[in-house]
Amino acid sequence: MLVAFSVTPIGAGDSVGDAVAEAVRVVRASGLPNRTDAMFTTIEGEWDEVMAVVKRAVDAVAKVSPRVSLSLKADVRPGVTGALTAKVEHIERVLGES
């Protein structure tokens, strides 16, 4: 499964970058395939392992913020692996054919 999520500290001041970096650190330490962009971090793995990483990322932000907002979108496709890169590679191939 792919899970794209965003963790936002609320009530911790104007700058949220340091807290968000801690959430990304948790994701990268998980060893699961992942990608971070300006809006979301996407991770790939089995349901239980992916959701455990999301929880740890939220917990990391909660250590420095009294409130945490979590946005999450999931693509649940049992047995599919490599989707994190395959979807983007497909689009790039199609664009290259134009």
N, C-alpha and C positions, 0 to 999 in steps of 0.2 A: 504494500500500500504506500501511497504518497500522502504526506500530510504537510500542507503549507500552513504556517502559523505565525502570528505576530503577538508578542508580549509587550504590553505598555504599562510602565509604572505610572500610577496616578497619585498625586499628592506628595511627590518626592522632589518638587522643584521644577524649574524650567528645562533643565538639561536632563534628558533621559538616556543619552548615549552610553554612559558608563554602565548603567543597569542592564541595558539591552545587550551590551557586549558580554556581560556575565552569562546571560541566557544563551548567547551564541557559543560561548566557551563550553558550556554544558553539552550542547549539541555536537560540537566538534570532538569533544572528549569521548562521546558515545561510541565512536567508530562506525556509525551508520553512514551511508552515503548521504551527503547533504549539500545544500547550496543556499547562500544568503544573498539577497539583493536589497534594494532600498526599502522594500515594503514587507517582505516575508522571508522566513527561513523555511526551506522545504527539506524534509527528511524522508528516507525510504527504508522500509523494513516491515517486519510482521507487526500486527496490531498491538500486542502487549508491549513489545520493545519500543515501538514508536511512541505510544501513549505514555510510557514510563519516562522517556526522554522529555516529552512535552511537560509533564508534571515537574520534573527536576528543574527545567528551565523556568517555569513559573515560580517554583520555590526559591530559586536563586534571585529572582527579581523581588519577590516578597520580603527577602531579607533586608532590602533597602527602601521599601515602599510600603505604606500602609494599605494600599489597594492596588490590584493588578487587573488589567483588562486583557483578555485572551480572545483573539480571533483565530478560527481554525477552519480549514477546508480539507476534506479528505477524498482521495480516489481509492476506493477499496476494490482491488482486483486480485483475489487469491491466486497464487501461483505465478504471478507476473513479477519479474525482476528486471532491473536496468531501466525502468521507466523514467527515472530522473533525468537521464541523458538521452534516451531514445526519442522521447517526444520532441525535444528541442532539435535533435539531429534530423528528424523527419522534416520539420518546418524549414530548416536550413537547406536541406536537399531540394525541397519544392521551390524555395526562393531562388536557388541557384539555377534552376531549370528555366526561369523566366527570361 
